[in-house]
Amino acid sequence: SPQKEEALRVVKQIASERGAPVVQVGVDYLFSAWSRSISGQSFLVWSAQEQPLVNDFIESGGRLAWEPTRLFIPLLGYHQVENAATAYAALQVARREGLRVSEADIQAGFSRVQWAGRFEVLRRSPPLIIDSAHNRDSALKLRLAIDDYLAGQPVILIFGASEDKDVAGMFSELLPRVRQVIATESFHPRAMPAAKLVELAHQHGKQAQVVLPVEAALQEALTLAGKDAAVVATGSLFVAAAVRDTWEKMHTPLMVGEKGWV
């Protein structure tokens, strides 16, 4: 997949030492986002050899009979398009080496992919979203996805993280897009104290409060969000999972006697 130059040099060096060919997405295979909605996104992907055909397709405004491979994924965020294009390129290499998988199978597989906790929409209106971002780079990707899918909508952030994480870096990416922070803690023994998270949020000029445990943090965030704001929970896998479990319990029917579900 596309890499920073420093990382790419290492990949190429090790590949050379081991006699392994390098196939680069962005060089040997190219891709472009096509359309998106809260339900998922589609993208185009093609080999470098097909670029002349793609040029004609672009210049025609997409009206040619031929077009690049178009795939749909239910995952959200531009970074997931990059991930999916890389997976597609890997499948093409594997097919050349003898893997028996059809284009129809690839289309079907991509359209059904699931990745819990990755900009996962638990409720659409108003939005409730969980994401397992736990470093600055993934926080940036989350912020970009918020900009894409929640444009102009206020955000209430439920946040909890481990002590060893770059919370200051994550807040630098996320908090400019956030109205208020609900600081919480997961059950993990290395969880950063929520009071410390509030201090860091205040340094960014954001309102913040401690709400424990995560279940109570979700209830408070939903109340603050009302009908106009989105709720986004992130900072660690543990926080994302706890919010997901709490939401599912809130919406799981209970058996009452022999009269069925209520």
C-alpha positions, 0 to 999 in steps of 0.5 A: 500500500502507499507508504511514506518514503522512509518505510518504503525504502525498508520494504524495498531493501528487505524484498531485494534481500529475499528476492521478492518482487514488490508490487506497489499500489499507487504505482503498479495498481492505481485507484480512485474514490467514486461515490460514498454514503453513510452505507458505504463507498465505491471506488475504481481500481486498475493496473498501470497497463490500463492507464491509457484506457482510464484516460479515455474513460475520464475524458469521456465523463465515464460514458465509455462502454469500458470502465475500470473495475468498480468495487463497493465496500461497506467500510467508511473513510478514504483510508478504507478505499486505500486498504481495499485497493491494496487487497484487490492488488494482492488478489490479482497477484495471487490469481497470477500465481494460481489462486482460483477466485473469480471477479464475481467472487471478489465483487461479492466478498468486498461488498460484504466485508465487515470490520467492527470498530472501524468508523462503525455506525451504530445509529444513523440519525443522529449518528453514533459512531465508534472507532478504535483509533489509538494513535495520532495517524489513526486519529487523523484518519478518523477526523478526515472521515468525520469531515467527510460524513459528518460535515458541519455537524457538531460532535460529542467525543467519548474518549478513553485511552491507555497511559502509553498512548500519544493522547496529546497528538490524538487531541491535536487531530481530533479536538478542532472538530469536537464540541465537547469531550466526555472523558472516561476509562475502560476496565484496562489496568493501563487506562489513563485517568479520565481527569488527566484527559480532561486537563489535556482537553482544556489545554485545547480550549474544549469543554470536558468532563469525567464520566465513569464508567463507559456505560454512563459516558455513553448515556451522558453523551447521547443526552448532550448530543440531543437531536442535532449532534453526533456522538463519536467514541474512540481512543482505544479498542476497549472504549469502542468495544464497551460502547458497542456492547452497551448500545447493543444491550440498550436495544436487545429485546427482553423475554417476558413470560410466554408472550414473546419479545418486548 
